[in-house]
Amino acid sequence: VKVIVKPVEFTENNRTFETIGTGQAKLSAEIYPAVEDEVVAVNFNLQQKVKKGDVLVKLDDREEKLAVRLREVELKDARALLNRYEEAVKEGAVPQSQVDTTKAEYEAARVALDQAKLDLAYHEITAPFDGYVGIPTIDIGDRIGPQTMITGLDQRDMLYIHFEVPETLVGQLHQAMQDKQEITLRTPSFPQREFTGTISAIEGRVNEDSRTITTRVVIDNKDDLLRPGMSFSTKWV
């Protein structure tokens, strides 16, 4: 059989890979109440920027406030009784075992007060971090519980996009991350614009099934133009 032979030539890999990833907020949470009760105040609007600790929703807490006052009275009485017994034991009027029992009752009263304050605090649902809230799903008068999602909260001044990149580009990815090389990104939401990001992290292992490695690209979103959940594409050479 006649064949045509040709010397082997080594050429650079000039293939281009295009991948698509989904934007994620720097911090993201779904807000749920810890207890069940009636809504008496909703303190946020759609897409409002809130600060960490802001009260988003307030539940009816009248019973919890009364419980705190009751526990404060009980703690005060327990402290007074313990003081009397501690003085009396010095004179031998009461046994030490009585003092120990009273001390335990005092500590139990302190714990009960702390629990009452915690139950009261649960009736104010606060923002766990700075960010933008979504659509309120509740209204004043609703009775909600731990299974009721109040809204979403995203800190989106920075977005993370995760791409699956072929393992053949691992070396180039590490070099690009060290050099803080800019990555060009596109999204269907703004087809006429290009955005830039940088590689902030590379997964520690290659996926054995797909032979790809997860790469995180971070993009500045201080102008609040982009949204979590948007799709982004980029090309890897």
Contacts in CASP RR format, 6 or more apart in sequence:
PFRMAT RR
TARGET T0000
AUTHOR 0000-0000-0000
METHOD contacts of the structure
MODEL  1
VKVIVKPVEFTENNRTFETIGTGQAKLSAEIYPAVEDEVVAVNFNLQQKV
KKGDVLVKLDDREEKLAVRLREVELKDARALLNRYEEAVKEGAVPQSQVD
TTKAEYEAARVALDQAKLDLAYHEITAPFDGYVGIPTIDIGDRIGPQTMI
TGLDQRDMLYIHFEVPETLVGQLHQAMQDKQEITLRTPSFPQREFTGTIS
AIEGRVNEDSRTITTRVVIDNKDDLLRPGMSFSTKWV
13 168 0 8 1.000
14 237 0 8 1.000
15 237 0 8 1.000
16 235 0 8 1.000
16 236 0 8 1.000
16 237 0 8 1.000
17 165 0 8 1.000
17 166 0 8 1.000
17 169 0 8 1.000
17 235 0 8 1.000
17 236 0 8 1.000
17 237 0 8 1.000
18 233 0 8 1.000
18 234 0 8 1.000
18 235 0 8 1.000
18 236 0 8 1.000
19 163 0 8 1.000
19 164 0 8 1.000
19 165 0 8 1.000
19 233 0 8 1.000
19 234 0 8 1.000
19 235 0 8 1.000
19 236 0 8 1.000
20 163 0 8 1.000
20 231 0 8 1.000
20 232 0 8 1.000
20 233 0 8 1.000
21 161 0 8 1.000
21 162 0 8 1.000
21 163 0 8 1.000
21 231 0 8 1.000
21 232 0 8 1.000
21 233 0 8 1.000
22 161 0 8 1.000
22 162 0 8 1.000
22 229 0 8 1.000
22 230 0 8 1.000
22 231 0 8 1.000
22 232 0 8 1.000
23 159 0 8 1.000
23 160 0 8 1.000
23 161 0 8 1.000
23 162 0 8 1.000
23 226 0 8 1.000
23 228 0 8 1.000
23 229 0 8 1.000
23 230 0 8 1.000
23 231 0 8 1.000
23 232 0 8 1.000
24 159 0 8 1.000
24 160 0 8 1.000
24 161 0 8 1.000
24 162 0 8 1.000
24 228 0 8 1.000
24 229 0 8 1.000
25 154 0 8 1.000
25 155 0 8 1.000
25 156 0 8 1.000
25 159 0 8 1.000
25 160 0 8 1.000
25 228 0 8 1.000
26 155 0 8 1.000
26 156 0 8 1.000
26 157 0 8 1.000
26 158 0 8 1.000
26 159 0 8 1.000
26 160 0 8 1.000
27 129 0 8 1.000
27 131 0 8 1.000
27 153 0 8 1.000
27 154 0 8 1.000
27 155 0 8 1.000
28 152 0 8 1.000
28 153 0 8 1.000
28 154 0 8 1.000
28 155 0 8 1.000
28 228 0 8 1.000
29 128 0 8 1.000
29 129 0 8 1.000
29 152 0 8 1.000
29 153 0 8 1.000
30 149 0 8 1.000
30 151 0 8 1.000
30 152 0 8 1.000
30 153 0 8 1.000
31 56 0 8 1.000
31 125 0 8 1.000
31 127 0 8 1.000
31 128 0 8 1.000
31 133 0 8 1.000
31 149 0 8 1.000
31 150 0 8 1.000
31 151 0 8 1.000
31 152 0 8 1.000
31 153 0 8 1.000
32 145 0 8 1.000
32 146 0 8 1.000
32 147 0 8 1.000
32 148 0 8 1.000
32 149 0 8 1.000
32 150 0 8 1.000
33 57 0 8 1.000
33 59 0 8 1.000
33 122 0 8 1.000
33 125 0 8 1.000
33 144 0 8 1.000
33 145 0 8 1.000
33 146 0 8 1.000
33 148 0 8 1.000
33 150 0 8 1.000
34 122 0 8 1.000
34 125 0 8 1.000
34 146 0 8 1.000
35 59 0 8 1.000
35 119 0 8 1.000
35 122 0 8 1.000
35 123 0 8 1.000
35 145 0 8 1.000
35 146 0 8 1.000
36 143 0 8 1.000
36 144 0 8 1.000
36 145 0 8 1.000
36 146 0 8 1.000
37 59 0 8 1.000
37 60 0 8 1.000
37 61 0 8 1.000
37 123 0 8 1.000
37 143 0 8 1.000
37 144 0 8 1.000
37 145 0 8 1.000
38 59 0 8 1.000
38 60 0 8 1.000
38 141 0 8 1.000
38 142 0 8 1.000
38 143 0 8 1.000
39 57 0 8 1.000
39 58 0 8 1.000
39 59 0 8 1.000
39 60 0 8 1.000
39 138 0 8 1.000
39 139 0 8 1.000
39 140 0 8 1.000
39 141 0 8 1.000
39 142 0 8 1.000
39 143 0 8 1.000
39 144 0 8 1.000
40 58 0 8 1.000
40 59 0 8 1.000
40 60 0 8 1.000
40 140 0 8 1.000
40 141 0 8 1.000
41 55 0 8 1.000
41 57 0 8 1.000
41 58 0 8 1.000
41 140 0 8 1.000
42 56 0 8 1.000
42 57 0 8 1.000
42 136 0 8 1.000
42 138 0 8 1.000
42 139 0 8 1.000
42 140 0 8 1.000
43 54 0 8 1.000
43 55 0 8 1.000
43 56 0 8 1.000
43 57 0 8 1.000
43 58 0 8 1.000
44 50 0 8 1.000
44 54 0 8 1.000
44 56 0 8 1.000
44 133 0 8 1.000
44 136 0 8 1.000
44 151 0 8 1.000
45 133 0 8 1.000
45 136 0 8 1.000
46 133 0 8 1.000
46 134 0 8 1.000
46 135 0 8 1.000
46 136 0 8 1.000
47 132 0 8 1.000
47 133 0 8 1.000
47 134 0 8 1.000
48 132 0 8 1.000
48 133 0 8 1.000
49 130 0 8 1.000
49 131 0 8 1.000
49 132 0 8 1.000
50 56 0 8 1.000
50 127 0 8 1.000
50 130 0 8 1.000
50 131 0 8 1.000
50 132 0 8 1.000
50 133 0 8 1.000
50 153 0 8 1.000
51 127 0 8 1.000
51 130 0 8 1.000
52 126 0 8 1.000
52 127 0 8 1.000
52 128 0 8 1.000
52 129 0 8 1.000
52 130 0 8 1.000
53 126 0 8 1.000
53 127 0 8 1.000
53 128 0 8 1.000
54 126 0 8 1.000
54 127 0 8 1.000
55 124 0 8 1.000
55 125 0 8 1.000
55 126 0 8 1.000
56 125 0 8 1.000
56 126 0 8 1.000
56 127 0 8 1.000
56 133 0 8 1.000
56 150 0 8 1.000
56 151 0 8 1.000
57 124 0 8 1.000
57 125 0 8 1.000
57 138 0 8 1.000
57 150 0 8 1.000
58 123 0 8 1.000
58 124 0 8 1.000
58 125 0 8 1.000
59 122 0 8 1.000
59 123 0 8 1.000
59 124 0 8 1.000
59 125 0 8 1.000
59 144 0 8 1.000
60 123 0 8 1.000
61 120 0 8 1.000
61 123 0 8 1.000
61 124 0 8 1.000
64 116 0 8 1.000
64 119 0 8 1.000
64 120 0 8 1.000
64 123 0 8 1.000
65 120 0 8 1.000
67 116 0 8 1.000
67 119 0 8 1.000
67 120 0 8 1.000
68 113 0 8 1.000
68 116 0 8 1.000
68 117 0 8 1.000
68 120 0 8 1.000
70 116 0 8 1.000
71 109 0 8 1.000
71 112 0 8 1.000
71 113 0 8 1.000
71 115 0 8 1.000
71 116 0 8 1.000
72 113 0 8 1.000
74 109 0 8 1.000
74 112 0 8 1.000
74 113 0 8 1.000
75 106 0 8 1.000
75 109 0 8 1.000
75 110 0 8 1.000
75 112 0 8 1.000
75 113 0 8 1.000
77 109 0 8 1.000
78 102 0 8 1.000
78 105 0 8 1.000
78 106 0 8 1.000
78 109 0 8 1.000
79 106 0 8 1.000
81 102 0 8 1.000
81 105 0 8 1.000
81 106 0 8 1.000
82 99 0 8 1.000
82 102 0 8 1.000
82 103 0 8 1.000
82 105 0 8 1.000
82 106 0 8 1.000
85 94 0 8 1.000
85 98 0 8 1.000
85 99 0 8 1.000
85 102 0 8 1.000
86 99 0 8 1.000
88 94 0 8 1.000
89 95 0 8 1.000
89 96 0 8 1.000
89 98 0 8 1.000
89 99 0 8 1.000
125 150 0 8 1.000
127 133 0 8 1.000
127 153 0 8 1.000
128 153 0 8 1.000
129 153 0 8 1.000
129 155 0 8 1.000
130 155 0 8 1.000
131 153 0 8 1.000
131 154 0 8 1.000
131 155 0 8 1.000
131 156 0 8 1.000
132 153 0 8 1.000
132 154 0 8 1.000
132 155 0 8 1.000
132 156 0 8 1.000
132 224 0 8 1.000
133 151 0 8 1.000
133 152 0 8 1.000
133 153 0 8 1.000
134 151 0 8 1.000
134 152 0 8 1.000
134 153 0 8 1.000
134 154 0 8 1.000
135 151 0 8 1.000
136 150 0 8 1.000
136 151 0 8 1.000
137 148 0 8 1.000
137 149 0 8 1.000
137 150 0 8 1.000
137 151 0 8 1.000
138 144 0 8 1.000
138 148 0 8 1.000
138 150 0 8 1.000
142 148 0 8 1.000
144 150 0 8 1.000
154 228 0 8 1.000
156 221 0 8 1.000
156 224 0 8 1.000
156 226 0 8 1.000
156 227 0 8 1.000
156 228 0 8 1.000
157 220 0 8 1.000
157 221 0 8 1.000
157 222 0 8 1.000
157 224 0 8 1.000
158 218 0 8 1.000
158 219 0 8 1.000
158 220 0 8 1.000
158 221 0 8 1.000
158 222 0 8 1.000
159 218 0 8 1.000
159 219 0 8 1.000
159 221 0 8 1.000
159 226 0 8 1.000
159 228 0 8 1.000
160 200 0 8 1.000
160 216 0 8 1.000
160 217 0 8 1.000
160 218 0 8 1.000
161 185 0 8 1.000
161 216 0 8 1.000
161 217 0 8 1.000
161 218 0 8 1.000
161 219 0 8 1.000
161 232 0 8 1.000
162 214 0 8 1.000
162 215 0 8 1.000
162 216 0 8 1.000
162 217 0 8 1.000
163 214 0 8 1.000
163 215 0 8 1.000
163 217 0 8 1.000
163 234 0 8 1.000
163 236 0 8 1.000
164 207 0 8 1.000
164 210 0 8 1.000
164 212 0 8 1.000
164 213 0 8 1.000
164 214 0 8 1.000
164 215 0 8 1.000
165 173 0 8 1.000
165 212 0 8 1.000
165 213 0 8 1.000
165 214 0 8 1.000
165 215 0 8 1.000
165 236 0 8 1.000
166 211 0 8 1.000
166 212 0 8 1.000
166 213 0 8 1.000
166 236 0 8 1.000
167 206 0 8 1.000
167 211 0 8 1.000
167 212 0 8 1.000
167 213 0 8 1.000
169 236 0 8 1.000
170 202 0 8 1.000
170 206 0 8 1.000
170 213 0 8 1.000
172 236 0 8 1.000
173 199 0 8 1.000
173 202 0 8 1.000
173 213 0 8 1.000
173 215 0 8 1.000
174 202 0 8 1.000
175 181 0 8 1.000
176 183 0 8 1.000
176 199 0 8 1.000
177 198 0 8 1.000
177 199 0 8 1.000
177 200 0 8 1.000
177 201 0 8 1.000
177 202 0 8 1.000
180 198 0 8 1.000
181 198 0 8 1.000
181 199 0 8 1.000
182 196 0 8 1.000
182 197 0 8 1.000
182 198 0 8 1.000
183 196 0 8 1.000
183 197 0 8 1.000
183 198 0 8 1.000
183 199 0 8 1.000
183 217 0 8 1.000
183 234 0 8 1.000
184 194 0 8 1.000
184 195 0 8 1.000
184 196 0 8 1.000
184 234 0 8 1.000
184 235 0 8 1.000
185 194 0 8 1.000
185 195 0 8 1.000
185 196 0 8 1.000
185 197 0 8 1.000
185 217 0 8 1.000
185 219 0 8 1.000
185 232 0 8 1.000
185 233 0 8 1.000
185 234 0 8 1.000
186 193 0 8 1.000
186 194 0 8 1.000
186 195 0 8 1.000
186 232 0 8 1.000
186 233 0 8 1.000
186 234 0 8 1.000
187 195 0 8 1.000
187 226 0 8 1.000
187 230 0 8 1.000
187 231 0 8 1.000
187 232 0 8 1.000
187 233 0 8 1.000
188 230 0 8 1.000
188 231 0 8 1.000
189 226 0 8 1.000
189 227 0 8 1.000
189 230 0 8 1.000
190 225 0 8 1.000
195 219 0 8 1.000
195 226 0 8 1.000
195 232 0 8 1.000
196 219 0 8 1.000
197 217 0 8 1.000
197 218 0 8 1.000
197 219 0 8 1.000
197 220 0 8 1.000
198 217 0 8 1.000
198 218 0 8 1.000
199 215 0 8 1.000
199 216 0 8 1.000
199 217 0 8 1.000
199 218 0 8 1.000
200 216 0 8 1.000
200 217 0 8 1.000
200 218 0 8 1.000
201 215 0 8 1.000
201 216 0 8 1.000
202 213 0 8 1.000
202 214 0 8 1.000
202 215 0 8 1.000
202 216 0 8 1.000
203 213 0 8 1.000
203 214 0 8 1.000
203 215 0 8 1.000
204 213 0 8 1.000
205 213 0 8 1.000
206 212 0 8 1.000
206 213 0 8 1.000
207 213 0 8 1.000
207 214 0 8 1.000
217 232 0 8 1.000
217 234 0 8 1.000
219 226 0 8 1.000
219 232 0 8 1.000
END
